[in-house]
Amino acid sequence: MNDTNDAVVGRFVKDGRLVIMPSKRSKLLLVLDHLAQEFEPGRTYAEREVNVVLGGYHDDFAALRRYLVDEGYLTREGGVYWRSGGTVEV
């Protein structure tokens, strides 16, 4: 992410918690990309693990999980999740 994107995310994520869900799709995608960084590429996660990670950001972890799957940041199959999108640090 660049400084501009970090500033946008910073408006919605305060002290490690998502304080408000962006209504504008472009900003939502930046927040979802930020959340996707919590999941290691190439690793699979049980739904419970995903819920714990996302629950640290917001009480409605199910909505966050749906957004991440719907927007292609996570893939779900048979109750198993893995990161399938988002920015990757190299």
N, C-alpha and C positions, 0 to 999 in steps of 0.2 A: 504494500500500500504506500501511497505517497502522502505528503503532509496535508494536502487538501482533503483526501479521503479520511485520513486520521482525524481531522478537525470535524468532519461531518459525523463520523462514528462517535466522537467525543461528545456531541450534543445529545446523543441517545443513550450512551453507555457511561454511567457515572459510578465511580468506586466499584467497578467490576459487575455492576447490575444494569440491566436494560430498564431504563426508567420510563420510556415511552416507545411505542412501536411507530416507526416512520409511516406516514400515509403516502408519501411519494415513492413510487416503485424504485426509482434510481437510488434513493437513500436507503430503502429497505434492502436492496441488493448489497449495498456496502456493509450494512449491519450483518446481514447473513454471511457475507464473506468473512467478516471478523469472527463470527461464531464458528464458522467452518474451520478456522485455524486451530480450534481446540481438538480437532480430530486428526490423528496421524494418517497420512496417505498410506495405503497398503495394509492397514490393520482393520479387522472387523470388530464390531461392537454389538453386544446384546442390547436390546431396547432399554433395559434397566440402566445400563451404563450411559447411554445417550441421555436418558431422562435425568440422571444425576448431574451430568455435565451442564445440560441446558437449564436445569433447576437452579444451578448456581447463578444464572443470569436473570431468570424470571420465573415466577410461580407457575405461569402457564407454559410449562415446558412442552406440553403436547402440541400447542399451536406453533411453537418454534420448530419443533421436530417436523411438523407438516410443511411449514414454509421451506425448511431446508431440503426436504425431499421434493416438494413441488417445483422448486427453482433449480434442482439439479446439483445441489451442493452435497447431499447425501443420497445414497441409493439404499433401498430396503428390499430384501427378499427373504421370505421365510422367517421373519422376526430378527434378522441380522442386518446390521447397517454398516456401510463403509463410505468413506469420503470419496466423492466422485467429481468434485468441482471445487472452484475457489482458487485463490491465489496461493502459489507455492513458493516458499522462500528457497533460494538456491545459494 
